[in-house]
C-alpha cells in the first residue's frame, strides 16, 4: 500500500543544488527538490498497517521494492530496482504521484 504525507519541512542539500544548477546530467525539470523531509500522514492506502493518519513521519529518500538484492541485503537500503526512474520523479512502473493544480 501507499501513504500520503503532507511534507512540513525539508532540507536542501548539495545534490539538490547540483540539480538546480542545471549541471546534473540526470536532472529533469520541473523538479521537486529536497529529499530530507518530515511530515504528517494524511491518508493510508489498502494494506498499510505501519502508520496511521496523523502520525509524524520521516519518509525514505529512496523507495524500497523489498525484492531486489539491495533491498534484501542488510548492508544497504539503496534499492536498485527503482534506479531507472528515481531521478525522473516516477514510480518503478512509470507512473507519477506528483501533481500541481490537480494535473499530473
N, C-alpha and C positions, 0 to 999 in steps of 0.2 A: 504494500500500500504506500501511499504518498502522504506527505504532511505539508500543509500550507502554513508558512511562517511569515509574520509581519516583522520585517527587519527594523529594529530600533536603533542600532548603531553598527558601524562597520569601520574597519581600518583600511587605509590606502597604503600599500607597500611599494617597494621598488619595482616589483613585477607590474603592478598597475601603472606606475609612472612610465615604465618602458613601453607598455602597450599604448598608453595615451600619447606618447611622443610620436607614434607612427613608425618607429624603428623595429617593432616586434613583427617578424615575418608571419606569425600566426595570428596577429591581432586583426579582428574583424569589427567593423563599426556598423551600426551603433553598438557600443559595449556597455555592459553593466560592470563597473569596477568595484573592487572591494570584496575580498573573499575571506575576511576575518571578521565575521559578524556575530551579532547576538539579537535575539528576538523573542516573540511570543507566539505560541501555536494558536492559529486562528481556526483551523479545521484539520481533521484527520480523515484519511481515506479508509476504505474497506480493509479489514485485517490488521490495522495498526493498533498495537497494544502497549507500545513502549512509552508513548506520550499521550497527553490529553489536552483539550482546549484549555488555554490559559497557562500552560507550562512555559517557563522561561527556558530557552534552548540556545545552544551554540551549534549551528549547522556545520557539517563537514564541508571542507572546501571541495573535496573530490567525492562524488558518489561512489558507492561500492556495489558491484554486481553480486558479490558473495559467491562467485563461481570460478573466476579466473585464478591462475596460480598466485598472483599477488594478493588477492583477497583471502585466499585460503592459507597464505603464509602468515606466520607470527612475526615476520620481520618488517612488514610494510603495510600501509593502508592505501597505497597509491595504485588504484585499480587500473590495470592495463586495458581492460575491455572498453572503457569509455574514452580512452585517449584520443581516438579519431574524431570525436565530436565535442570534446571538452572545451576547446578554445573557441568553438562556434556558438556556445550557449545553447546547445542541443542535448537532448537525452540520447542514449545509445541507439534508440530506434529512429532518430532523426527528427523527432517532434520537439516543440519548444513549450516551456512552461511560462515564458515571459510574454507580457502584453503591455501595451500603452493605449489608453483610451478605449479599452475593450478589443483592440485589434492586435493579433499576434504577428 
